[in-house]
Amino acid sequence: PGAAVLPTAPVSQDASVITSLFIDEVFRGMGMEAVLLDAALVDLIKLEVPAVEAFGLRDSKITGSVELDPMVRGLVAQRNKIGLMEVAVLESAGFEIVADHPVLPRLRMEMPPQDPLMTAMEAQLLLASVEAH
C-alpha cells in the first residue's frame, strides 16, 4: 500500500525514508540487517540528507492483545516478503521513535548519526562468520 497509508505516516518533510530491508530467510537474525542498514545510511550521508525515517515492526506485539486493523494485519502477515524492519534493529542503529504505534511506529535518525556506523572491518568479519555457517 505504500508508506503514506501506514498508521504513523506521513514521513517528515525534511527526511528521506527507508521503507524496507530484504534479508534472505537463511541470513535473518545473523546481523545482516545491521550491515544492510548501515550501507543505506552511508549512502544517505553522502547525499547529505538531514534526517532519515523508517517504519518499524514491534514483533512482540503481533501475538499480544493488540487489536490489528485489517491493513496492519496484512502488512504483518507479509513482513518478510515486504522487508518490514524490526524496531529493535532500527533502534540499535541509532533510530528513535518519533510517532508511536503499538505495532508500526515511525522512527527517525538525524544525519550524520551521533554514533559511528559499522566499520568496513566489522562488516567483513560479520560476513565471514555468515559464510562459515
Contact map, one row per residue, 1 for C-alpha under 8 A:
1111100000000000000000000000000000000000000000000000000000000000000000000000000000000000000000000000000000000000000000000000000000000
1111110000000000000000000000000000000000000000000000000000000000000000000000000000000000000000000000000000000000000000000000000000000
1111110011000000001000000000000000000000000000000000000000000000000000000000000000000000000000000000000000000000000000000000000000000
1111110011100000000000000000000000000000000000000000000000000000000000000000000000000000000000000000000000000000000000000000000000000
1111111011000000000000000000000000000000000000000000000000000000000000000000000000000000000000000000000000000000000000000000000000000
0111111111000000000000000000000000000000000000000000000000000000000000010000000000000000000000000000000100000000000000000000000000000
0000111110000000000000000000000000000000000000000000000000000000000000000000000000000000000000000000100110000000000000000000000000000
0000011111000000000000000000000000000000000000000000001000000000000000000000000000000000000000000011100111000000000000000000000000000
0011111111100000000000000000000000000000000000000000000000000000000000000000000000000000000000000000000001000000000000000000000000000
0011110111110000000000000000000000000000000000000000000000000000000000000000000000000000000000000000000000000000000000000000000000000
0001000011111011100000000000000000000000000000000000100000000000000000000000000000000000000000000000000001000000000000000000000000000
0000000001111110000000000000000000000000000000000000100000000000000000000000000000000000000000000000000000000000000000000000000000000
0000000000111110000000000000000000000000000000000000000000000000000000000000000000000000000000000000000000000000000000000000000000000
0000000000011111000000000000000000000000000000000110000000000000000000000000000000000000000000000000000000000000000000000000000000000
0000000000111111100000000000000000000000000000001111100000000000000000000000000000000000000000000000000000000000000000000000000000000
0000000000100111110000000000000000000000000000001011100000000000000000000000000000000000000000000000000000000000000000000000000000000
0000000000100011111000000000000000000000000000000001110000000000000000000000000000000000000000000000000000000000000000000000000000000
0000000000000001111100000000000000000000000000000001111000000000000000000000000000000000000000000000000000000000000000000000000000000
0010000000000000111110000000000000000000000000000000011000000000000000000000000000110000000000000000000000000000000000000000000000000
0000000000000000011111000000000000000000000000000000000000000000000000000000000001111000000000000000000000000000000000000000000000000
0000000000000000001111100000000010011000000000000000000000000000000000000000000000111000000000000000000000000000000000000000000000000
0000000000000000000111110000000000000000000000000000000000000000000000000000000111110000000000000000000000000000000000000000000000000
0000000000000000000011111011000110000000000000000000000000000000000000000000000100100000000000000000000000000000000000000000000000000
0000000000000000000001111111000000000000000000000000000000000000000000000000000000000000000000000000000000000000000000000000000000000
0000000000000000000000111111000000000000000000000000000000000000000000000000000000000000000000000000000000000000000000000000000000000
0000000000000000000000011111000000000000000000000000000000000000000000000000000000000000000000000000000000000000000000000000000000000
0000000000000000000000111111111100000000000000000000000000000000000000000000000000000000000000000000000000000000000000000000000001000
0000000000000000000000111111111110000000000000000000000000000000000000000000000000000000000000000000000000000000000000000000000000000
0000000000000000000000000011111110000000000000000000000000000000000000000000000000000000000000000000000000000000000000000000000000000
0000000000000000000000000011111110000000000000000000000000000000000000000000000000000000000000000000000000000000000000000000000001000
0000000000000000000000000011111111100000000000000000000000000000000000000000000000000000000000000000000000000000000000000000010000000
0000000000000000000000100011111111110000000000000000000000000000000000000000000000000000000000000000000000000000000000000000011000000
0000000000000000000010100001111111111000000000000000000000000000000000000000000000000000100000000000000000000000000000000000000000000
0000000000000000000000000000001111111100000000000000000000000000000000000000000000000000100010000000000000000000000001000000000000000
0000000000000000000000000000001111111110000000000000000000000000000000000000000000000000000000000000000000000000000001000010000000000
0000000000000000000010000000000111111111000000000000000000000000000000000000000000000000000000000000000000000000000000000000000000000
0000000000000000000010000000000011111111100000000000000000000000000000000000000000000000000010000000000000000000000000000000000000000
0000000000000000000000000000000001111111110000000000000000000000000000000000000000000000000010000000000000000000000011000000000000000
0000000000000000000000000000000000111111111000000000000000000000000000000000000000000000000000000000000000000000000000000000000000000
0000000000000000000000000000000000011111111100000000000000000000000000000000000000000000000000000000000000000000000000000000000000000
0000000000000000000000000000000000001111111110000000000000000000000000000000000000000000000000000000000000000000000000000000000000000
0000000000000000000000000000000000000111111111000000000000000000000000000000000000000000000000000000000000000000000000000000000000000
0000000000000000000000000000000000000011111111100000000000000000000000000000000000000000000000000000000000000000000000000000000000000
0000000000000000000000000000000000000001111111111000000000000000000000000000000000000000000000000000000000000000000000000000000000000
0000000000000000000000000000000000000000111111111000000000000000000000000000000000000000000000000000000000000011000000000000000000000
0000000000000000000000000000000000000000011111111000000000000000000000000000000000000000000000000000000000000000000000000000000000000
0000000000000000000000000000000000000000001111111000000000000000000000000000000000000000000000000000000000000000000000000000000000000
0000000000000000000000000000000000000000000111111100000000000000000000000000000000000000000000000000000000000010000000000000000000000
0000000000000011000000000000000000000000000111111111000000000000000000000000000000000000000000000000000000000010000000000000000000000
0000000000000110000000000000000000000000000000011111000000000000000000000000000000000000000000000000000000000111000000000000000000000
0000000000000111000000000000000000000000000000001111100000000000000000000000000000000000000000000000000000011111000000000000000000000
0000000000000011110000000000000000000000000000001111110000000000000000000000000000000000000000000000000000011110000000000000000000000
0000000000110011110000000000000000000000000000000011111000000000000000000000000000000000000000100000000001111000000000000000000000000
0000000000000000111000000000000000000000000000000001111100000000000000000000000000000000010000000000000001110000000000000000000000000
0000000100000000011000000000000000000000000000000000111110000000000000000000000000011010000000000000000111100000000000000000000000000
0000000000000000000000000000000000000000000000000000011111000000000000000000000000011110010000000000001111100000000000000000000000000
0000000000000000000000000000000000000000000000000000001111100000000000000001000000011110000000000000001110000000000000000000000000000
0000000000000000000000000000000000000000000000000000000111111100000000000000000000000111000000000000011110000000000000000000000000000
0000000000000000000000000000000000000000000000000000000011111110000000000000000000000100000000000000001000000000000000000000000000000
0000000000000000000000000000000000000000000000000000000001111111000000000000000000000000000000000000000000000000000000000000000000000
0000000000000000000000000000000000000000000000000000000001111111110000000000000000000000000000000000011000000000000000000000000000000
0000000000000000000000000000000000000000000000000000000001111111010000000001000000000000000000000000001000000000000000000000000000000
0000000000000000000000000000000000000000000000000000000000111111110000000000000000000000000000000000000000000000000000000000000000000
0000000000000000000000000000000000000000000000000000000000011111110000000000000000000000000000000000000000000000000000000000000000000
0000000000000000000000000000000000000000000000000000000000001011111000000000000000000000000000000000000000000000000000000000000000000
0000000000000000000000000000000000000000000000000000000000001111111100000000000000000000000000000000010000000000000000000000000000000
0000000000000000000000000000000000000000000000000000000000000000111110000000000000000000000000000000000000000000000000000000000000000
0000000000000000000000000000000000000000000000000000000000000000011111111000000000000000000000000000000000000000000000000000000000000
0000000000000000000000000000000000000000000000000000000000000000001111111000000000000000000000000000000000000000000000000000000000000
0000000000000000000000000000000000000000000000000000000000000000000111111100000000000000000000000000000000000000000000000000000000000
0000000000000000000000000000000000000000000000000000000000000000000111111110000000000000000000000000000000000000000000000000000000000
0000010000000000000000000000000000000000000000000000000000000000000111111111000000000000000000000000000000000000000000000000000000000
0000000000000000000000000000000000000000000000000000000000000000000111111111100000000000000000000000000000000000000000000000000000000
0000000000000000000000000000000000000000000000000000000000000000000001111111110000000000000000000000000000000000000000000000000000000
0000000000000000000000000000000000000000000000000000000000000000000000111111111001000000000000000000000000000000000000000000000000000
0000000000000000000000000000000000000000000000000000000010000100000000011111111000000000000000000000000000000000000000000000000000000
0000000000000000000000000000000000000000000000000000000000000000000000001111111000000000000000000000000000000000000000000000000000000
0000000000000000000000000000000000000000000000000000000000000000000000000111111111000000000000000000000000000000000000000000000000000
0000000000000000000000000000000000000000000000000000000000000000000000000011111111111000000000000000000000000000000000000000000000000
0000000000000000000001100000000000000000000000000000000000000000000000000000011111110000000000000000000000000000000000000000000000000
0000000000000000000001000000000000000000000000000000000000000000000000000000011111110000000000000000000000000000000000000000000000000
0000000000000000000101000000000000000000000000000000000000000000000000000010011111110000000000000000000000000000000000000000000000000
0000000000000000001111100000000000000000000000000000000000000000000000000000001111111000000000000000000000000000000000000000000000000
0000000000000000001111000000000000000000000000000000001110000000000000000000001111111100000000000000000000000000000000000000000000000
0000000000000000000110000000000000000000000000000000001110000000000000000000001000111110110000000000000000000000000000000000000000000
0000000000000000000000000000000000000000000000000000000111100000000000000000000000011111110000000000000000000000000000000000000000000
0000000000000000000000000000000000000000000000000000001111000000000000000000000000001111111000000000000010000000000000000000000000000
0000000000000000000000000000000000000000000000000000000001000000000000000000000000000111111100000000000000000000000000000000000000000
0000000000000000000000000000000011000000000000000000000000000000000000000000000000001111111110000000000000000000000000000000000000000
0000000000000000000000000000000000000000000000000000010100000000000000000000000000001111111111110000000000100000000000000000000000000
0000000000000000000000000000000000000000000000000000000000000000000000000000000000000011111111110000000000000000000000000000000000000
0000000000000000000000000000000000000000000000000000000000000000000000000000000000000001111111100000000000000000000000000000000000000
0000000000000000000000000000000001001100000000000000000000000000000000000000000000000000111111100000000000000000000010000000000000000
0000000000000000000000000000000000000000000000000000000000000000000000000000000000000000011111110000000000001000111000000000000000000
0000000000000000000000000000000000000000000000000000100000000000000000000000000000000000011111111000000000111000000000000000000000000
0000000000000000000000000000000000000000000000000000000000000000000000000000000000000000011001111100000000111000000000000000000000000
0000000000000000000000000000000000000000000000000000000000000000000000000000000000000000000000111111000011110000000000000000000000000
0000000000000000000000000000000000000000000000000000000000000000000000000000000000000000000000011111000011110000000000000000000000000
0000000100000000000000000000000000000000000000000000000000000000000000000000000000000000000000001111100011100000000000000000000000000
0000000100000000000000000000000000000000000000000000000000000000000000000000000000000000000000001111110111000000000000000000000000000
0000001100000000000000000000000000000000000000000000000000000000000000000000000000000000000000000011111111000000000000000000000000000
0000000000000000000000000000000000000000000000000000000001001000010000000000000000000000000000000001111110000000000000000000000000000
0000000000000000000000000000000000000000000000000000000111101100000000000000000000000000000000000000111110000000000000000000000000000
0000011100000000000000000000000000000000000000000000001111000000000000000000000000000000000000000001111111000000000000000000000000000
0000001100000000000000000000000000000000000000000000001111000000000000000000000000000010000000001111111111100000000000000000000000000
0000000110100000000000000000000000000000000000000000111100000000000000000000000000000000000000001111100111110000000000000000000000000
0000000000000000000000000000000000000000000000000000111100000000000000000000000000000000010000111110000011111000000000000000000000000
0000000000000000000000000000000000000000000000000011110000000000000000000000000000000000000000111100000001111100000000000000000000000
0000000000000000000000000000000000000000000000000011100000000000000000000000000000000000000001110000000000111110100000000000000000000
0000000000000000000000000000000000000000000000000111000000000000000000000000000000000000000000000000000000011111100000000000000000000
0000000000000000000000000000000000000000000010011111000000000000000000000000000000000000000000000000000000001111110000000000000000000
0000000000000000000000000000000000000000000010000110000000000000000000000000000000000000000000000000000000000111110000000000000000000
0000000000000000000000000000000000000000000000000000000000000000000000000000000000000000000001000000000000001111111110000000000000000
0000000000000000000000000000000000000000000000000000000000000000000000000000000000000000000001000000000000000011111100000000000000000
0000000000000000000000000000000000000000000000000000000000000000000000000000000000000000000001000000000000000000111110000000000000000
0000000000000000000000000000000000000000000000000000000000000000000000000000000000000000000000000000000000000000111111100000000000000
0000000000000000000000000000000000000100000000000000000000000000000000000000000000000000000010000000000000000000101111100000000000000
0000000000000000000000000000000001100100000000000000000000000000000000000000000000000000000000000000000000000000000111110110000000000
0000000000000000000000000000000000000000000000000000000000000000000000000000000000000000000000000000000000000000000111111110000000000
0000000000000000000000000000000000000000000000000000000000000000000000000000000000000000000000000000000000000000000001111111000000000
0000000000000000000000000000000000000000000000000000000000000000000000000000000000000000000000000000000000000000000000111111100000000
0000000000000000000000000000000000000000000000000000000000000000000000000000000000000000000000000000000000000000000001111111110000000
0000000000000000000000000000000000100000000000000000000000000000000000000000000000000000000000000000000000000000000001111111111000000
0000000000000000000000000000000000000000000000000000000000000000000000000000000000000000000000000000000000000000000000011111111100000
0000000000000000000000000000000000000000000000000000000000000000000000000000000000000000000000000000000000000000000000001111111110000
0000000000000000000000000000001100000000000000000000000000000000000000000000000000000000000000000000000000000000000000000111111111000
0000000000000000000000000000000100000000000000000000000000000000000000000000000000000000000000000000000000000000000000000011111111100
0000000000000000000000000000000000000000000000000000000000000000000000000000000000000000000000000000000000000000000000000001111111110
0000000000000000000000000000000000000000000000000000000000000000000000000000000000000000000000000000000000000000000000000000111111111
0000000000000000000000000010010000000000000000000000000000000000000000000000000000000000000000000000000000000000000000000000011111111
0000000000000000000000000000000000000000000000000000000000000000000000000000000000000000000000000000000000000000000000000000001111111
0000000000000000000000000000000000000000000000000000000000000000000000000000000000000000000000000000000000000000000000000000000111111
0000000000000000000000000000000000000000000000000000000000000000000000000000000000000000000000000000000000000000000000000000000011111
